[in-house]
């Protein structure tokens, strides 16, 4: 986590329960289903500075690749700007999705624009690049609905 926020002094783990209505809103927004094992709880980490003030958020997300799970870790600051991301685990044979020139396409972008992240990469789509993009979109849409309380997922 300090790869993305080297000035962080501490972090707080947050687990948000996902209500059925919220899950439906997430999946409708994405246009695809959330993976089994990710349908009940959404976890993220609030990174804090020297005085305990929030300086950003870290999310580790897993998405299916061709040869198993692709796990990425990414973070955004309090303005929702993506500060960094890296692939933590993957078994994909094609390694283009791990290259900095691909991953850096998302750095500096506003997390609120997650639904357009698939338009950022114009190279050849691979299971690895698709997994990274879908994982980013999934995590950011879930964060919007569950944490920022987007109207799409609010209980009535």
C-alpha positions as CSV (number, residue, x, y, z in Angstrom):
1,X,0.0,0.0,0.0
2,X,2.9,2.3,0.6
3,X,4.0,1.8,-3.0
4,X,1.1,4.0,-3.9
5,X,1.0,6.3,-0.8
6,X,4.6,6.4,0.5
7,X,3.7,9.2,2.9
8,X,1.0,7.2,4.6
9,X,1.5,6.6,8.3
10,X,-1.3,4.1,8.9
11,X,-4.4,2.7,7.4
12,X,-7.8,1.6,8.4
13,X,-9.5,-1.5,6.9
14,X,-13.2,-1.0,6.0
15,X,-15.6,-3.7,5.2
16,X,-18.9,-2.5,3.6
17,X,-21.8,-5.1,3.6
18,X,-23.5,-5.2,0.2
19,X,-27.3,-5.3,0.3
20,X,-29.1,-7.1,-2.5
21,X,-30.4,-3.8,-3.9
22,X,-26.9,-2.3,-3.9
23,X,-25.5,-5.4,-5.7
24,X,-28.2,-5.1,-8.3
25,X,-27.3,-1.4,-8.8
26,X,-23.6,-2.3,-9.1
27,X,-24.2,-5.0,-11.7
28,X,-26.7,-2.9,-13.7
29,X,-24.2,-0.1,-13.8
30,X,-21.4,-2.4,-14.9
31,X,-23.4,-4.5,-17.3
32,X,-21.8,-7.7,-15.9
33,X,-22.1,-9.8,-12.7
34,X,-19.8,-9.4,-9.8
35,X,-17.8,-12.6,-9.2
36,X,-18.9,-15.1,-6.5
37,X,-17.1,-14.3,-3.3
38,X,-17.4,-10.5,-4.0
39,X,-21.1,-10.2,-3.6
40,X,-21.5,-9.8,0.1
41,X,-18.7,-7.6,1.4
42,X,-16.6,-4.8,-0.3
43,X,-13.3,-4.1,1.4
44,X,-11.1,-1.1,1.0
45,X,-8.4,0.7,3.0
46,X,-8.4,4.3,4.1
47,X,-4.8,5.6,4.1
48,X,-4.0,8.2,6.7
49,X,-1.3,10.8,7.1
50,X,0.9,11.8,10.0
51,X,-2.0,13.5,11.9
52,X,-4.5,10.7,11.2
53,X,-6.1,12.6,8.3
54,X,-7.3,10.6,5.3
55,X,-5.0,10.9,2.3
56,X,-6.4,8.3,0.0
57,X,-8.0,4.9,-0.5
58,X,-6.5,1.6,-1.6
59,X,-8.5,-1.2,-3.1
60,X,-7.3,-4.7,-4.0
61,X,-9.6,-6.3,-6.5
62,X,-9.6,-9.6,-8.3
63,X,-11.0,-10.3,-11.7
64,X,-11.0,-13.4,-13.9
65,X,-8.3,-13.8,-16.5
66,X,-7.7,-16.6,-19.0
67,X,-5.6,-18.7,-16.6
68,X,-7.0,-17.7,-13.2
69,X,-7.4,-14.7,-11.0
70,X,-5.7,-11.3,-11.8
71,X,-5.4,-9.3,-8.7
72,X,-4.6,-5.6,-8.9
73,X,-4.0,-3.0,-6.2
74,X,-4.8,0.6,-6.9
75,X,-5.2,3.8,-5.0
76,X,-6.8,7.2,-5.4
77,X,-6.4,10.4,-3.4
78,X,-9.2,12.4,-1.6
79,X,-10.0,14.1,-4.9
80,X,-10.7,10.6,-6.5
81,X,-7.7,10.8,-8.8
82,X,-5.9,7.5,-9.4
83,X,-2.4,7.7,-7.9
84,X,-1.1,4.3,-8.9
85,X,-1.8,0.7,-9.5
86,X,0.1,-2.5,-9.9
87,X,-0.6,-6.2,-10.6
88,X,-0.2,-8.2,-7.4
89,X,-0.9,-11.6,-8.7
90,X,-1.6,-13.2,-12.1
91,X,-0.9,-16.3,-14.1
92,X,-1.6,-14.9,-17.5
93,X,0.8,-15.9,-20.3
94,X,0.5,-12.6,-22.2
95,X,2.3,-10.1,-19.9
96,X,1.3,-6.8,-21.7
97,X,-1.2,-6.0,-19.0
98,X,1.7,-5.8,-16.4
99,X,3.7,-3.3,-18.3
100,X,3.9,0.2,-16.8
101,X,2.9,1.8,-20.1
102,X,-0.5,0.0,-19.9
103,X,-1.0,0.5,-16.1
104,X,0.0,4.2,-16.3
105,X,-2.8,4.9,-18.7
106,X,-5.1,5.0,-15.7
107,X,-2.9,7.0,-13.3
108,X,-4.0,10.6,-13.1
109,X,-7.6,9.8,-14.2
110,X,-10.5,10.6,-12.1
111,X,-12.1,7.5,-10.5
112,X,-15.5,9.0,-11.2
113,X,-14.8,8.3,-14.9
114,X,-14.4,4.6,-14.3
115,X,-17.1,3.6,-16.8
116,X,-15.1,5.1,-19.6
117,X,-11.8,3.3,-18.6
118,X,-12.3,0.7,-21.4
119,X,-11.9,3.5,-23.9
120,X,-8.5,4.5,-22.5
121,X,-6.6,1.5,-23.8
122,X,-6.6,1.3,-27.6
123,X,-4.2,-1.6,-28.0
124,X,-5.0,-5.2,-28.6
125,X,-7.4,-6.5,-25.9
126,X,-6.1,-9.6,-24.0
127,X,-7.7,-11.5,-21.1
128,X,-5.2,-9.7,-18.9
129,X,-5.9,-6.2,-20.1
130,X,-9.6,-6.9,-19.9
131,X,-9.3,-8.2,-16.4
132,X,-7.5,-5.1,-15.2
133,X,-10.0,-2.7,-16.8
134,X,-13.0,-4.7,-15.6
135,X,-11.5,-4.9,-12.1
136,X,-10.9,-1.2,-11.9
137,X,-14.4,-0.4,-13.2
138,X,-16.0,-2.9,-10.8
139,X,-14.2,-1.7,-7.7
140,X,-14.8,2.0,-8.5
141,X,-18.5,1.5,-9.2
142,X,-18.9,-0.5,-6.0
143,X,-17.1,2.3,-4.1
144,X,-19.3,4.9,-5.6
145,X,-22.5,3.1,-4.7
146,X,-21.5,1.6,-1.3
147,X,-19.2,4.4,0.1
148,X,-20.1,7.6,-1.6
149,X,-23.8,6.5,-1.4
150,X,-24.7,7.1,-5.0
151,X,-28.5,7.3,-5.4
152,X,-28.3,4.1,-7.5
153,X,-27.9,1.9,-4.5
154,X,-29.6,3.8,-1.6
155,X,-32.2,1.9,0.3
156,X,-35.7,3.4,0.2
